[in-house]
């Protein structure tokens, strides 16, 4: 087989393989990707002013971010990428005075807290 034919065959094969990545194959399964803390409104509704850090950690889990410069703030971040590529991100910050929960802020708010 002549060298030019081999080179042409390899170039054609490379072009064919790279062209396949340009198209979405039908029937390819894409999953929902969830990163960070899984937080629900029901979990946030369990928070009460005066809870200890240990109680908050029991209800919400370990925070994704503990602020190094402000030990009285924990941040919970939830990021979801849907199969169609849409990305949503929600955040919840809880604030302590020493060991006592005093406030929350973010996309979720406890229903029973005074406003």
Residue pairs with C-beta under 8 A, 6 or more apart in sequence:
30 83
30 84
31 83
32 80
32 81
32 82
32 83
33 80
33 81
34 78
34 79
34 80
35 78
35 79
35 80
35 81
36 64
36 76
36 77
36 78
36 79
37 60
37 61
37 62
37 63
37 64
37 76
37 77
37 78
37 92
38 61
38 78
39 60
39 76
39 78
39 90
39 92
39 108
41 108
41 111
43 59
43 60
44 60
44 92
44 104
44 108
44 109
44 110
45 110
45 111
45 112
46 59
46 110
47 56
47 59
47 60
47 94
47 101
47 104
47 110
47 113
48 101
48 110
48 112
48 113
49 101
49 102
49 103
49 113
50 100
50 101
51 59
51 100
51 101
52 99
52 100
52 101
53 96
53 99
53 101
55 101
56 74
56 94
56 96
56 101
57 63
60 76
60 92
60 94
61 76
63 74
63 75
63 76
63 94
64 75
64 76
64 77
65 74
65 75
65 77
66 73
66 74
66 75
67 73
67 74
67 75
72 95
72 96
72 97
72 98
73 93
73 94
73 95
73 96
74 93
74 94
74 96
75 91
75 92
75 93
76 91
76 92
76 93
76 94
76 106
77 89
77 90
77 91
78 89
78 90
78 91
79 87
79 88
79 89
80 87
80 88
80 89
81 87
82 88
90 106
90 107
90 108
91 106
91 107
92 104
92 105
92 106
92 107
92 108
93 104
93 105
93 106
94 101
94 103
94 104
95 101
95 102
95 103
95 104
95 105
96 102
104 110
104 113
